Amino acid sequence: MLHWVIVVPYYFVAALAALPFLILVCRLLRTQIPINTLVGSAIGLALAGVLVPLACHWVGLAAFTGRPLLALAVLSLLFGAIDAALTPRLPLSLDKELNEL
């Protein structure tokens, strides 16, 4: 049962990749969604992204190695950089919420 602990970093890094992606989607679609909703959605996507393939036996625990984790980290940085580049051109009320944190 302890071998399931290997997926814990995936939950964390997947949520860190999903949040800038969701912010970027909101910025491109110009939707006014609060940051709390986006954070909850990012956590839900991260959990679903790890649990659904495991529960449906699409992948095994052996697939959760360092390379996919590194790819998630790189995607997180990429989405964050794209969002930072688009912030001056496509401002949102979400930016004010983020600055207040």
Residue, then its C-alpha position, 0 to 999 in steps of 0.5 A: m500500500l505504501h507504493w501509492v505514495i509515489v503519486v503524491p508529487y504528481y498531485f502537487v506539480a499537476a496542480l501547479a501546472a493546471l492553475p496557470f493553464l486555467i488562468l491563461v484560458c480565463r485570460l484568453l476567453r476574457t472570463q471573470i472567474p474568481i481565483n478561489t474557483l480557479v484554485g479549486s478547479a486546478i486541484g480537482l483537475a490534478l486529482a482527476g488527472v492522476l486518479v482516473p488513469l490509475a483507477c481505469h487501469w490505463v496506466g500503472l504505477a510504473a508510469f509515474t517516473g521522473r520524466p513526466l513529473l519534469a514535463l509537468a514542471v516545465l509546462s507549469l513554467l511555460f504556462g506561467a511565462i505565457d500568462a505573464a507575457l499576456t498580462p499587459r495586453l489582456p488585463l483581468s480583474l483576476d490580476k487585482e485579486l492576485n496582487e492582493l494576495 
